Amino acid sequence: MTVSFFHKSPELLAERQSAGRQAKAWDRVLVPLLAGVLPFLSIILAGLDHRFGWTTTITTWESLVALLVMLAGVALTFRAMQNNPFFSSHVRIQVDRGPHRREWWPVRPCPPSGLRGNHPLQLALPILLGSAVALSAALAMLLVVVVRTALEDRTLRNELAGYRDYVQRVRYRLVPFVW
């Protein structure tokens, strides 16, 4: 599915490959935590949990619910990629990709967000791996996402023309009706 997005939008693939070099310094620290360190820690904790039997049971129904939650997260992420021509793995103002127009962010409780799709993914994975212990790494990831979202919002307010007007129309950044 991801390949079809990049086939239809080669500029999105180019953006994803070069975004880190032009990203904000704080984001070059947070993205590896979100994309590498904490997911790897989650898998390591799940393995240790399985080896030492810390989590006694996760039922088939809990696993099925986790699978549905994970699929919803994947769908949200792909929807954000599909609807956002400026979708990027890193926070940066993309002046090199032409004028920024916000019509692709319809007035809704929240803009489409790959990070919002990442929440269900990260929370469901430890359950699918059979480890309640690995949820600690997933919760740490959510904390990093909250910090990153706040920093991204501050960056956009300060550096992206028209974003302050957009914020007046779309109130929530990450969780509809909460924040």
C-alpha positions, -999 to +999 in steps of 0.1 A: +000+000+000+028+024+009+045+017-024+014+028-043+014+061-025+051+067-035+043+055-071+015+081-074+036+108-056+073+104-062+079+139-046+065+123-013+092+096-015+119+122-022+106+142+008+107+111+031+143+103+020+157+138+026+135+153+054+159+145+082+187+166+068+165+197+068+145+190+100+145+209+132+174+199+156+150+187+183+131+166+158+164+149+147+165+136+183+128+127+187+123+109+154+149+082+161+133+077+195+099+072+179+110+052+149+137+031+163+147+031+200+113+028+217+097+004+192+128-018+195+126-015+233+090-026+231+099-057+211+128-065+235+105-061+265+079-084+248+107-110+243+118-108+279+082-110+291+077-141+270+109-157+283+103-149+320+065-152+319+057-117+334+024-114+316+003-145+324-025-143+298-038-122+270-070-136+257-078-143+220-105-116+222-080-090+236-057-099+207-085-095+181-094-061+196-058-051+195-056-062+158-086-041+149-071-011+168-038-016+149-056-018+116-074+014+124-041+031+132-027+019+098-058+033+081-054+067+098-017+069+089-024+060+052-053+085+051-030+112+064-004+103+038-030+103+011-046+136+020-015+156+029+009+165+001+033+178+027+034+146+048+068+142+062+086+121+087+103+152+102+092+186+112+104+213+087+088+241+068+089+228+032+096+261+013+114+240-014+081+223-023+061+253-033+034+274-016+017+259+014-020+257+010-042+244+037-073+233+016-063+197+021-069+201+059-107+203+060-123+220+090-127+190+114-119+184+150-083+175+141-061+176+110-052+142+094-021+131+112+003+102+109+011+106+145-025+101+155-025+069+135+007+058+153-010+058+187-033+028+181-004+010+164+020+014+193-006+006+219-019-025+201+015-040+192+025-051+228-009-068+232-005-086+199+030-097+211+013-110+242+031-086+266+015-062+290+050-052+301+059-039+266+031-014+270+055+007+291+076+014+260+044+023+241+033+047+268+068+063+266+063+067+229+030+084+234+047+109+258+073+117+232+046+121+206+028+147+229+061+166+233+068+164+196+033+176+187+036+206+210+070+215+194+056+210+159+027+232+166+049+260+180+071+257+149+042+260+126+027+289+145+060+308+143+072+299+108+043+289+085+022+316+070-015+312+075-011+286+103-024+309+130-056+314+110-059+277+105-056+271+143-086+294+148-107+270+126-093+237+137-090+236+174-075+203+183-040+190+173-038+154+183-068+139+201-103+151+189-121+171+216-092+168+240-060+184+226 
